[in-house]
Amino acid sequence: MHEELIRYIRDRSVTPMSDDNIASIKAFFVPKKFRRKQYFSQADEISKNLAFIVKGAMRQYSIDAKGIEHVVRLSIENWWAGDRESLSNQAPSRYFIDCWEDTDALVISRADMSSLTESIPAFSEMTRVLDEKHAFALLNRVNASISLSAEERYADLEKSYPEFLQRFPQHIIASYLGVTKETLSRVRKQSSKR
């Protein structure tokens, strides 16, 4: 299970890793299996861990006062899952993170993540690249939600993350795009006619 993570780190860093570095990474990342619909973390709890998904899919969402779910993030293989804000600030999370499929993940604590970032240059490089990509993706998502039509948001998702459309059901995709299921159904029909 750790091989995917080691490959992921190597692909996002230029500094080589020693055998000791790799052994440390393997020691800090704990393999864990989650069942479909099992929570990784829940709202109102302080996040303690991040997960690197080796196999499976997770979603991060909030629930409003009316009981409506708002999906803010979808994660699949070679993606990270966790509430970074809660983890960094050690404050209660406003999000639930659960597994949409049976999921194999490598889980690491905040303290162990910090330790690896300080002691292994390649890991530090990877986290910097991860932070940059996360910031860019967040800005793109905010821009899309305030400036693109439902059709354009769907087309962007279809182009950027086509695997989401196969892995997650329509109601989760609709929530992720910030549209109703009915709007998504209409958009998908129009898209298939093109």
Residue pairs with C-beta under 8 A, 6 or more apart in sequence:
1 31
1 54
1 104
1 106
2 25
2 26
2 29
2 31
2 106
4 52
4 54
4 77
4 78
5 25
5 29
5 52
5 54
5 106
6 17
6 22
6 25
6 26
8 52
8 78
8 126
9 17
9 25
9 122
9 123
9 126
10 17
10 122
12 125
12 126
12 129
12 130
13 121
13 122
13 123
13 125
13 126
13 129
14 125
15 121
15 122
15 125
16 122
17 25
17 120
17 122
17 123
21 120
21 122
21 123
24 116
24 119
24 120
25 116
25 120
25 123
28 108
28 109
28 112
28 113
28 115
28 116
29 52
29 106
29 107
29 108
30 106
30 107
30 108
31 104
31 105
31 106
31 107
32 51
32 104
32 105
32 106
32 107
33 102
33 103
33 104
33 105
34 40
34 56
34 99
34 102
34 103
34 104
34 105
35 99
35 102
36 99
36 100
36 101
36 102
36 103
37 98
37 99
37 100
38 98
38 99
39 96
39 97
39 98
39 99
40 49
40 51
40 58
40 81
40 82
40 97
40 98
40 99
40 105
41 47
41 48
41 49
41 82
41 83
41 86
41 93
41 95
41 96
41 97
42 93
42 96
42 97
43 62
43 63
43 92
43 93
43 94
43 95
43 96
44 92
44 93
44 94
45 86
45 92
45 93
46 86
46 90
46 91
46 92
46 93
47 82
47 83
47 84
47 86
47 87
47 93
47 110
48 87
48 109
48 110
49 82
49 87
49 107
49 108
49 109
49 110
50 80
50 81
50 82
50 84
50 87
50 107
50 108
50 110
50 113
51 58
51 80
51 81
51 82
51 105
51 106
51 107
51 108
52 78
52 79
52 80
52 105
52 106
52 107
52 108
53 75
53 76
53 77
53 78
53 79
53 80
53 81
53 103
53 104
53 105
54 77
54 104
54 105
54 106
55 77
55 102
55 103
55 104
56 76
56 77
56 99
56 100
56 101
56 102
56 103
56 104
56 105
57 74
57 75
57 76
57 99
57 100
57 101
57 103
57 167
57 168
58 74
58 75
58 81
58 97
58 98
58 99
58 100
58 103
59 71
59 73
59 74
59 75
59 97
59 98
59 100
59 168
59 172
60 71
60 72
60 73
60 74
60 75
60 81
60 83
60 95
60 96
60 97
61 69
61 70
61 71
61 72
61 95
61 96
61 97
61 175
62 69
62 70
62 72
62 94
62 95
62 96
63 69
63 70
63 96
64 70
69 175
70 175
70 178
71 172
71 175
71 176
72 95
72 176
73 81
74 161
74 164
74 167
74 168
74 172
74 176
75 81
76 163
76 164
76 167
80 130
81 97
81 105
82 97
83 93
83 95
83 97
84 134
85 91
85 93
86 92
86 93
86 94
86 95
87 110
88 110
90 110
100 167
100 168
100 172
101 167
108 116
113 127
116 123
117 123
117 124
117 127
118 124
144 152
144 153
144 156
145 153
145 178
148 156
150 177
150 179
150 183
150 184
150 187
151 187
151 190
151 191
153 177
153 178
153 179
154 177
154 184
154 187
154 188
154 191
155 191
157 164
157 165
157 173
157 176
157 177
158 165
158 191
164 173
164 176
165 173
168 176
170 181
170 184
170 185
170 188
171 181
173 184
174 180
174 181
174 183
174 184
177 184
179 187
